[in-house]
Amino acid sequence: MHDLTPEKIDAWLSNGVNRISLEVQSFDTDLRQRIGRIDSGETVLDKIAMLKSYDVTVIIDLIYGLPGQTVDMWLEDVKALETADVDGMDLYQLNIFPGEPWRRP
């Protein structure tokens, strides 16, 4: 999300994009950093608010079952959806496949 800029959004919209899906995964800043996401949860919410100022549908993906994620953290993520005012969401359970860094031996 750190590279989501008005210039990019304008380019997408002028070329027919009318729906943007963001792989948020979690709004929890510490958890996001543990899974390799750069931006804080606050920054993500700011970027979503910026997108919502355009005439575009915003969908986000959240994942539950991330390493170190508690039920309370998940519930806070779901609550943040209300703040984000997105048009839709996809909620996924974490799946770990062979060769991924989170896979346990």
N, CA, C and O atoms as CSV, one atom per row, in Angstrom:
chain,resi,resn,atom,element,x,y,z
A,1,MET,N,N,0.802,-1.191,0.000
A,1,MET,CA,C,0.000,0.000,0.000
A,1,MET,C,C,0.846,1.255,0.000
A,1,MET,O,O,0.368,2.331,-0.360
A,2,HIS,N,N,2.085,1.125,0.398
A,2,HIS,CA,C,2.955,2.296,0.482
A,2,HIS,C,C,3.120,2.988,-0.863
A,2,HIS,O,O,3.456,4.171,-0.917
A,3,ASP,N,N,2.886,2.256,-1.951
A,3,ASP,CA,C,3.047,2.854,-3.276
A,3,ASP,C,C,1.704,3.174,-3.948
A,3,ASP,O,O,1.658,3.417,-5.154
A,4,LEU,N,N,0.634,3.173,-3.184
A,4,LEU,CA,C,-0.676,3.546,-3.701
A,4,LEU,C,C,-0.775,5.072,-3.689
A,4,LEU,O,O,-0.895,5.695,-2.634
A,5,THR,N,N,-0.721,5.654,-4.885
A,5,THR,CA,C,-0.678,7.112,-5.007
A,5,THR,C,C,-1.851,7.610,-5.866
A,5,THR,O,O,-2.411,6.851,-6.658
A,6,PRO,N,N,-2.214,8.875,-5.705
A,6,PRO,CA,C,-3.266,9.436,-6.562
A,6,PRO,C,C,-2.937,9.289,-8.050
A,6,PRO,O,O,-3.837,9.071,-8.861
A,7,GLU,N,N,-1.669,9.406,-8.410
A,7,GLU,CA,C,-1.293,9.274,-9.827
A,7,GLU,C,C,-1.618,7.874,-10.355
A,7,GLU,O,O,-2.131,7.732,-11.466
A,8,LYS,N,N,-1.326,6.862,-9.578
A,8,LYS,CA,C,-1.644,5.491,-9.992
A,8,LYS,C,C,-3.150,5.278,-10.084
A,8,LYS,O,O,-3.646,4.677,-11.037
A,9,ILE,N,N,-3.864,5.773,-9.093
A,9,ILE,CA,C,-5.319,5.621,-9.087
A,9,ILE,C,C,-5.920,6.314,-10.302
A,9,ILE,O,O,-6.790,5.753,-10.968
A,10,ASP,N,N,-5.462,7.536,-10.597
A,10,ASP,CA,C,-5.950,8.259,-11.773
A,10,ASP,C,C,-5.683,7.473,-13.054
A,10,ASP,O,O,-6.545,7.400,-13.930
A,11,ALA,N,N,-4.496,6.886,-13.166
A,11,ALA,CA,C,-4.152,6.091,-14.348
A,11,ALA,C,C,-5.065,4.873,-14.463
A,11,ALA,O,O,-5.549,4.560,-15.551
A,12,TRP,N,N,-5.298,4.196,-13.362
A,12,TRP,CA,C,-6.187,3.026,-13.392
A,12,TRP,C,C,-7.592,3.417,-13.840
A,12,TRP,O,O,-8.177,2.788,-14.721
A,13,LEU,N,N,-8.127,4.483,-13.207
A,13,LEU,CA,C,-9.497,4.881,-13.502
A,13,LEU,C,C,-9.644,5.385,-14.932
A,13,LEU,O,O,-10.661,5.131,-15.576
A,14,SER,N,N,-8.647,6.090,-15.429
A,14,SER,CA,C,-8.732,6.593,-16.804
A,14,SER,C,C,-8.603,5.464,-17.827
A,14,SER,O,O,-8.875,5.665,-19.010
A,15,ASN,N,N,-8.196,4.298,-17.382
A,15,ASN,CA,C,-8.083,3.136,-18.266
A,15,ASN,C,C,-9.137,2.078,-17.979
A,15,ASN,O,O,-8.976,0.917,-18.354
A,16,GLY,N,N,-10.219,2.479,-17.312
A,16,GLY,CA,C,-11.377,1.606,-17.166
A,16,GLY,C,C,-11.475,0.798,-15.886
A,16,GLY,O,O,-12.447,0.063,-15.709
A,17,VAL,N,N,-10.510,0.905,-14.991
A,17,VAL,CA,C,-10.609,0.170,-13.729
A,17,VAL,C,C,-11.726,0.780,-12.893
A,17,VAL,O,O,-11.805,1.999,-12.747
A,18,ASN,N,N,-12.592,-0.076,-12.344
A,18,ASN,CA,C,-13.665,0.441,-11.494
A,18,ASN,C,C,-13.765,-0.326,-10.174
A,18,ASN,O,O,-14.679,-0.104,-9.380
A,19,ARG,N,N,-12.813,-1.228,-9.956
A,19,ARG,CA,C,-12.799,-2.027,-8.726
A,19,ARG,C,C,-11.345,-2.281,-8.342
A,19,ARG,O,O,-10.537,-2.699,-9.172
A,20,ILE,N,N,-11.021,-2.026,-7.076
A,20,ILE,CA,C,-9.667,-2.250,-6.587
A,20,ILE,C,C,-9.742,-3.167,-5.376
A,20,ILE,O,O,-10.467,-2.897,-4.418
A,21,SER,N,N,-8.985,-4.248,-5.433
A,21,SER,CA,C,-8.929,-5.210,-4.343
A,21,SER,C,C,-7.570,-5.104,-3.661
A,21,SER,O,O,-6.532,-5.178,-4.318
A,22,LEU,N,N,-7.580,-4.932,-2.351
A,22,LEU,CA,C,-6.355,-4.751,-1.582
A,22,LEU,C,C,-6.139,-5.943,-0.648
A,22,LEU,O,O,-7.048,-6.351,0.075
A,23,GLU,N,N,-4.954,-6.482,-0.673
A,23,GLU,CA,C,-4.603,-7.597,0.213
A,23,GLU,C,C,-4.112,-7.050,1.547
A,23,GLU,O,O,-2.912,-7.029,1.816
A,24,VAL,N,N,-5.042,-6.615,2.368
A,24,VAL,CA,C,-4.715,-6.005,3.656
A,24,VAL,C,C,-4.143,-7.057,4.608
A,24,VAL,O,O,-3.164,-6.793,5.306
A,25,GLN,N,N,-4.741,-8.231,4.640
A,25,GLN,CA,C,-4.384,-9.366,5.503
A,25,GLN,C,C,-4.737,-9.098,6.959
A,25,GLN,O,O,-5.417,-9.919,7.575
A,26,SER,N,N,-4.299,-7.972,7.534
A,26,SER,CA,C,-4.627,-7.585,8.911
A,26,SER,C,C,-4.386,-6.086,9.046
A,26,SER,O,O,-3.563,-5.506,8.338
A,27,PHE,N,N,-5.124,-5.470,9.974
A,27,PHE,CA,C,-4.888,-4.065,10.283
A,27,PHE,C,C,-3.904,-3.904,11.438
A,27,PHE,O,O,-3.435,-2.796,11.701
A,28,ASP,N,N,-3.589,-4.991,12.125
A,28,ASP,CA,C,-2.694,-4.942,13.276
A,28,ASP,C,C,-1.263,-4.701,12.804
A,28,ASP,O,O,-0.691,-5.527,12.093
A,29,THR,N,N,-0.694,-3.578,13.196
A,29,THR,CA,C,0.622,-3.168,12.689
A,29,THR,C,C,1.701,-4.201,12.993
A,29,THR,O,O,2.467,-4.569,12.102
A,30,ASP,N,N,1.775,-4.670,14.226
A,30,ASP,CA,C,2.813,-5.659,14.583
A,30,ASP,C,C,2.654,-6.939,13.786
A,30,ASP,O,O,3.633,-7.489,13.283
A,31,LEU,N,N,1.436,-7.410,13.672
A,31,LEU,CA,C,1.186,-8.627,12.896
A,31,LEU,C,C,1.534,-8.408,11.432
A,31,LEU,O,O,2.148,-9.269,10.802
A,32,ARG,N,N,1.144,-7.262,10.891
A,32,ARG,CA,C,1.470,-6.953,9.495
A,32,ARG,C,C,2.980,-7.017,9.273
A,32,ARG,O,O,3.438,-7.582,8.280
A,33,GLN,N,N,3.745,-6.447,10.183
A,33,GLN,CA,C,5.197,-6.451,10.026
A,33,GLN,C,C,5.766,-7.861,10.126
A,33,GLN,O,O,6.717,-8.197,9.420
A,34,ARG,N,N,5.186,-8.694,11.002
A,34,ARG,CA,C,5.668,-10.079,11.120
A,34,ARG,C,C,5.439,-10.883,9.844
A,34,ARG,O,O,6.178,-11.828,9.568
A,35,ILE,N,N,4.428,-10.519,9.069
A,35,ILE,CA,C,4.167,-11.255,7.829
A,35,ILE,C,C,4.709,-10.532,6.597
A,35,ILE,O,O,4.386,-10.878,5.461
A,36,GLY,N,N,5.545,-9.515,6.850
A,36,GLY,CA,C,6.246,-8.874,5.740
A,36,GLY,C,C,5.548,-7.688,5.111
A,36,GLY,O,O,5.968,-7.228,4.049
A,37,ARG,N,N,4.502,-7.179,5.727
A,37,ARG,CA,C,3.824,-5.989,5.216
A,37,ARG,C,C,4.532,-4.745,5.749
A,37,ARG,O,O,4.943,-4.713,6.909
A,38,ILE,N,N,4.671,-3.749,4.927
A,38,ILE,CA,C,5.444,-2.561,5.283
A,38,ILE,C,C,4.625,-1.552,6.073
A,38,ILE,O,O,5.099,-1.011,7.072
A,39,ASP,N,N,3.416,-1.299,5.637
A,39,ASP,CA,C,2.634,-0.194,6.189
A,39,ASP,C,C,1.945,-0.552,7.502
A,39,ASP,O,O,1.584,-1.705,7.740
A,40,SER,N,N,1.772,0.453,8.341
A,40,SER,CA,C,1.034,0.283,9.592
A,40,SER,C,C,-0.458,0.140,9.282
A,40,SER,O,O,-0.920,0.479,8.192
A,41,GLY,N,N,-1.190,-0.365,10.260
A,41,GLY,CA,C,-2.639,-0.461,10.105
A,41,GLY,C,C,-3.273,0.900,9.874
A,41,GLY,O,O,-4.222,1.024,9.100
A,42,GLU,N,N,-2.753,1.917,10.541
A,42,GLU,CA,C,-3.261,3.284,10.373
A,42,GLU,C,C,-3.040,3.775,8.940
A,42,GLU,O,O,-3.920,4.398,8.346
A,43,THR,N,N,-1.871,3.492,8.400
A,43,THR,CA,C,-1.583,3.882,7.013
A,43,THR,C,C,-2.533,3.179,6.051
A,43,THR,O,O,-3.012,3.786,5.093
A,44,VAL,N,N,-2.803,1.910,6.300
A,44,VAL,CA,C,-3.730,1.155,5.451
A,44,VAL,C,C,-5.108,1.816,5.475
A,44,VAL,O,O,-5.726,2.009,4.428
A,45,LEU,N,N,-5.584,2.158,6.662
A,45,LEU,CA,C,-6.890,2.820,6.758
A,45,LEU,C,C,-6.884,4.164,6.040
A,45,LEU,O,O,-7.873,4.529,5.405
A,46,ASP,N,N,-5.787,4.902,6.130
A,46,ASP,CA,C,-5.666,6.178,5.406
A,46,ASP,C,C,-5.716,5.961,3.898
A,46,ASP,O,O,-6.368,6.722,3.183
A,47,LYS,N,N,-5.032,4.930,3.411
A,47,LYS,CA,C,-5.021,4.646,1.969
A,47,LYS,C,C,-6.407,4.218,1.493
A,47,LYS,O,O,-6.835,4.590,0.401
A,48,ILE,N,N,-7.100,3.441,2.309
A,48,ILE,CA,C,-8.461,3.039,1.948
A,48,ILE,C,C,-9.360,4.271,1.881
A,48,ILE,O,O,-10.170,4.399,0.963
A,49,ALA,N,N,-9.222,5.181,2.851
A,49,ALA,CA,C,-10.015,6.415,2.833
A,49,ALA,C,C,-9.717,7.227,1.581
A,49,ALA,O,O,-10.626,7.802,0.981
A,50,MET,N,N,-8.456,7.275,1.185
A,50,MET,CA,C,-8.095,7.991,-0.033
A,50,MET,C,C,-8.786,7.350,-1.241
A,50,MET,O,O,-9.354,8.050,-2.079
A,51,LEU,N,N,-8.735,6.017,-1.325
A,51,LEU,CA,C,-9.392,5.325,-2.439
A,51,LEU,C,C,-10.895,5.598,-2.457
A,51,LEU,O,O,-11.485,5.777,-3.523
A,52,LYS,N,N,-11.510,5.628,-1.280
A,52,LYS,CA,C,-12.949,5.837,-1.199
A,52,LYS,C,C,-13.351,7.234,-1.667
A,52,LYS,O,O,-14.527,7.472,-1.940
A,53,SER,N,N,-12.399,8.162,-1.764
A,53,SER,CA,C,-12.723,9.500,-2.259
A,53,SER,C,C,-12.883,9.509,-3.784
A,53,SER,O,O,-13.318,10.507,-4.358
A,54,TYR,N,N,-12.532,8.404,-4.433
A,54,TYR,CA,C,-12.691,8.244,-5.880
A,54,TYR,C,C,-13.965,7.451,-6.151
A,54,TYR,O,O,-14.529,6.834,-5.247
A,55,ASP,N,N,-14.408,7.473,-7.398
A,55,ASP,CA,C,-15.577,6.693,-7.795
A,55,ASP,C,C,-15.116,5.289,-8.188
A,55,ASP,O,O,-15.071,4.936,-9.366
A,56,VAL,N,N,-14.773,4.496,-7.162
A,56,VAL,CA,C,-14.253,3.160,-7.391
A,56,VAL,C,C,-14.717,2.253,-6.257
A,56,VAL,O,O,-14.850,2.691,-5.114
A,57,THR,N,N,-14.956,1.007,-6.578
A,57,THR,CA,C,-15.327,0.008,-5.584
A,57,THR,C,C,-14.058,-0.514,-4.919
A,57,THR,O,O,-13.091,-0.861,-5.597
A,58,VAL,N,N,-14.066,-0.566,-3.594
A,58,VAL,CA,C,-12.893,-1.024,-2.840
A,58,VAL,C,C,-13.245,-2.302,-2.086
A,58,VAL,O,O,-14.178,-2.340,-1.285
A,59,ILE,N,N,-12.473,-3.337,-2.367
A,59,ILE,CA,C,-12.618,-4.642,-1.721
A,59,ILE,C,C,-11.314,-4.938,-0.987
A,59,ILE,O,O,-10.232,-4.675,-1.513
A,60,ILE,N,N,-11.409,-5.479,0.217
A,60,ILE,CA,C,-10.180,-5.850,0.911
A,60,ILE,C,C,-10.207,-7.328,1.292
A,60,ILE,O,O,-11.269,-7.924,1.472
A,61,ASP,N,N,-9.015,-7.899,1.410
A,61,ASP,CA,C,-8.840,-9.277,1.861
A,61,ASP,C,C,-8.255,-9.261,3.261
A,61,ASP,O,O,-7.280,-8.560,3.529
A,62,LEU,N,N,-8.856,-10.035,4.148
A,62,LEU,CA,C,-8.298,-10.262,5.478
A,62,LEU,C,C,-8.059,-11.756,5.641
A,62,LEU,O,O,-8.784,-12.576,5.079
A,63,ILE,N,N,-7.040,-12.098,6.411
A,63,ILE,CA,C,-6.724,-13.502,6.681
A,63,ILE,C,C,-6.814,-13.761,8.174
A,63,ILE,O,O,-6.328,-12.969,8.982
A,64,TYR,N,N,-7.439,-14.871,8.534
A,64,TYR,CA,C,-7.409,-15.296,9.935
A,64,TYR,C,C,-6.575,-16.566,10.039
A,64,TYR,O,O,-6.476,-17.352,9.097
A,65,GLY,N,N,-5.978,-16.740,11.216
A,65,GLY,CA,C,-5.104,-17.887,11.430
A,65,GLY,C,C,-3.647,-17.580,11.140
A,65,GLY,O,O,-2.835,-18.495,11.004
A,66,LEU,N,N,-3.305,-16.292,11.042
A,66,LEU,CA,C,-1.911,-15.910,10.820
A,66,LEU,C,C,-1.075,-16.251,12.047
A,66,LEU,O,O,-1.599,-16.252,13.161
A,67,PRO,N,N,0.202,-16.538,11.872
A,67,PRO,CA,C,1.060,-16.853,13.016
A,67,PRO,C,C,1.052,-15.710,14.041
A,67,PRO,O,O,1.350,-14.562,13.710
A,68,GLY,N,N,0.706,-16.044,15.280
A,68,GLY,CA,C,0.677,-15.052,16.342
A,68,GLY,C,C,-0.618,-14.272,16.444
A,68,GLY,O,O,-0.771,-13.445,17.343
A,69,GLN,N,N,-1.541,-14.515,15.550
A,69,GLN,CA,C,-2.812,-13.791,15.565
A,69,GLN,C,C,-3.751,-14.434,16.585
A,69,GLN,O,O,-3.979,-15.643,16.559
A,70,THR,N,N,-4.291,-13.611,17.479
A,70,THR,CA,C,-5.244,-14.106,18.467
A,70,THR,C,C,-6.669,-13.852,17.983
A,70,THR,O,O,-6.890,-13.122,17.016
A,71,VAL,N,N,-7.617,-14.457,18.662
A,71,VAL,CA,C,-9.023,-14.216,18.336
A,71,VAL,C,C,-9.351,-12.740,18.528
A,71,VAL,O,O,-10.068,-12.150,17.721
A,72,ASP,N,N,-8.820,-12.140,19.606
A,72,ASP,CA,C,-9.071,-10.712,19.832
A,72,ASP,C,C,-8.514,-9.852,18.699
A,72,ASP,O,O,-9.148,-8.879,18.290
A,73,MET,N,N,-7.342,-10.203,18.194
A,73,MET,CA,C,-6.761,-9.467,17.064
A,73,MET,C,C,-7.670,-9.593,15.843
A,73,MET,O,O,-7.909,-8.608,15.145
A,74,TRP,N,N,-8.168,-10.777,15.586
A,74,TRP,CA,C,-9.070,-11.000,14.448
A,74,TRP,C,C,-10.343,-10.164,14.609
A,74,TRP,O,O,-10.806,-9.540,13.654
A,75,LEU,N,N,-10.905,-10.157,15.819
A,75,LEU,CA,C,-12.119,-9.373,16.054
A,75,LEU,C,C,-11.866,-7.885,15.861
A,75,LEU,O,O,-12.741,-7.172,15.369
A,76,GLU,N,N,-10.686,-7.404,16.238
A,76,GLU,CA,C,-10.321,-6.003,15.998
A,76,GLU,C,C,-10.207,-5.721,14.499
A,76,GLU,O,O,-10.596,-4.648,14.037
A,77,ASP,N,N,-9.672,-6.686,13.737
A,77,ASP,CA,C,-9.604,-6.523,12.283
A,77,ASP,C,C,-10.999,-6.397,11.691
A,77,ASP,O,O,-11.247,-5.538,10.845
A,78,VAL,N,N,-11.903,-7.253,12.136
A,78,VAL,CA,C,-13.276,-7.212,11.624
A,78,VAL,C,C,-13.938,-5.886,12.016
A,78,VAL,O,O,-14.663,-5.295,11.215
A,79,LYS,N,N,-13.691,-5.422,13.236
A,79,LYS,CA,C,-14.243,-4.141,13.679
A,79,LYS,C,C,-13.696,-2.989,12.837
A,79,LYS,O,O,-14.415,-2.031,12.550
A,80,ALA,N,N,-12.430,-3.081,12.443
A,80,ALA,CA,C,-11.820,-2.036,11.616
A,80,ALA,C,C,-12.494,-1.932,10.252
A,80,ALA,O,O,-12.438,-0.886,9.607
A,81,LEU,N,N,-13.123,-3.003,9.818
A,81,LEU,CA,C,-13.851,-2.959,8.544
A,81,LEU,C,C,-14.933,-1.883,8.565
A,81,LEU,O,O,-15.190,-1.237,7.548
A,82,GLU,N,N,-15.562,-1.692,9.712
A,82,GLU,CA,C,-16.584,-0.648,9.825
A,82,GLU,C,C,-15.969,0.728,9.618
A,82,GLU,O,O,-16.551,1.581,8.948
A,83,THR,N,N,-14.802,0.938,10.191
A,83,THR,CA,C,-14.090,2.211,10.036
A,83,THR,C,C,-13.672,2.419,8.587
A,83,THR,O,O,-13.736,3.531,8.063
A,84,ALA,N,N,-13.247,1.343,7.952
A,84,ALA,CA,C,-12.733,1.427,6.585
A,84,ALA,C,C,-13.827,1.737,5.575
A,84,ALA,O,O,-13.544,2.303,4.519
A,85,ASP,N,N,-15.071,1.378,5.876
A,85,ASP,CA,C,-16.194,1.659,4.982
A,85,ASP,C,C,-15.949,1.134,3.567
A,85,ASP,O,O,-16.206,1.825,2.582
A,86,VAL,N,N,-15.445,-0.107,3.484
A,86,VAL,CA,C,-15.190,-0.700,2.172
A,86,VAL,C,C,-16.482,-1.217,1.560
A,86,VAL,O,O,-17.499,-1.358,2.239
A,87,ASP,N,N,-16.419,-1.496,0.265
A,87,ASP,CA,C,-17.598,-1.976,-0.447
A,87,ASP,C,C,-17.784,-3.479,-0.319
A,87,ASP,O,O,-18.887,-3.997,-0.492
A,88,GLY,N,N,-16.706,-4.165,-0.019
A,88,GLY,CA,C,-16.794,-5.605,0.132
A,88,GLY,C,C,-15.520,-6.144,0.742
A,88,GLY,O,O,-14.505,-5.452,0.824
A,89,MET,N,N,-15.592,-7.392,1.168
A,89,MET,CA,C,-14.425,-8.005,1.785
A,89,MET,C,C,-14.400,-9.483,1.483
A,89,MET,O,O,-15.438,-10.108,1.266
A,90,ASP,N,N,-13.217,-10.027,1.472
A,90,ASP,CA,C,-13.012,-11.469,1.377
A,90,ASP,C,C,-12.235,-11.864,2.619
A,90,ASP,O,O,-11.176,-11.307,2.907
A,91,LEU,N,N,-12.768,-12.826,3.348
A,91,LEU,CA,C,-12.150,-13.280,4.587
A,91,LEU,C,C,-11.658,-14.702,4.357
A,91,LEU,O,O,-12.439,-15.597,4.033
A,92,TYR,N,N,-10.368,-14.897,4.526
A,92,TYR,CA,C,-9.740,-16.176,4.214
A,92,TYR,C,C,-9.050,-16.777,5.430
A,92,TYR,O,O,-8.492,-16.064,6.264
A,93,GLN,N,N,-9.100,-18.088,5.512
A,93,GLN,CA,C,-8.283,-18.799,6.489
A,93,GLN,C,C,-6.901,-18.977,5.885
A,93,GLN,O,O,-6.770,-19.251,4.692
A,94,LEU,N,N,-5.866,-18.821,6.711
A,94,LEU,CA,C,-4.505,-19.028,6.241
A,94,LEU,C,C,-4.333,-20.477,5.805
A,94,LEU,O,O,-4.673,-21.404,6.540
A,95,ASN,N,N,-3.810,-20.654,4.626
A,95,ASN,CA,C,-3.424,-21.974,4.119
A,95,ASN,C,C,-1.922,-21.975,3.933
A,95,ASN,O,O,-1.363,-21.045,3.352
A,96,ILE,N,N,-1.275,-22.998,4.414
A,96,ILE,CA,C,0.171,-23.102,4.287
A,96,ILE,C,C,0.476,-24.259,3.345
A,96,ILE,O,O,0.015,-25.382,3.550
A,97,PHE,N,N,1.251,-23.972,2.321
A,97,PHE,CA,C,1.590,-24.957,1.308
A,97,PHE,C,C,3.072,-25.306,1.398
A,97,PHE,O,O,3.857,-24.530,1.943
A,98,PRO,N,N,3.455,-26.443,0.878
A,98,PRO,CA,C,4.871,-26.841,0.925
A,98,PRO,C,C,5.768,-25.755,0.342
A,98,PRO,O,O,5.461,-25.160,-0.691
A,99,GLY,N,N,6.897,-25.507,1.034
A,99,GLY,CA,C,7.863,-24.538,0.558
A,99,GLY,C,C,7.637,-23.118,1.031
A,99,GLY,O,O,8.477,-22.254,0.776
A,100,GLU,N,N,6.525,-22.841,1.716
A,100,GLU,CA,C,6.272,-21.497,2.219
A,100,GLU,C,C,7.016,-21.296,3.534
A,100,GLU,O,O,7.241,-22.253,4.275
A,101,PRO,N,N,7.396,-20.056,3.827
A,101,PRO,CA,C,8.212,-19.800,5.018
A,101,PRO,C,C,7.530,-20.148,6.340
A,101,PRO,O,O,8.222,-20.411,7.324
A,102,TRP,N,N,6.199,-20.159,6.396
A,102,TRP,CA,C,5.514,-20.440,7.652
A,102,TRP,C,C,5.333,-21.922,7.897
A,102,TRP,O,O,4.890,-22.327,8.972
A,103,ARG,N,N,5.667,-22.724,6.921
A,103,ARG,CA,C,5.468,-24.173,7.050
A,103,ARG,C,C,6.375,-24.717,8.142
A,103,ARG,O,O,7.565,-24.408,8.198
A,104,ARG,N,N,5.803,-25.512,8.983
A,104,ARG,CA,C,6.584,-26.172,10.028
A,104,ARG,C,C,7.104,-27.489,9.472
A,104,ARG,O,O,6.415,-28.141,8.688
A,105,PRO,N,N,8.329,-27.897,9.870
A,105,PRO,CA,C,8.878,-29.161,9.363
A,105,PRO,C,C,8.086,-30.363,9.824
A,105,PRO,O,O,8.424,-31.495,9.479
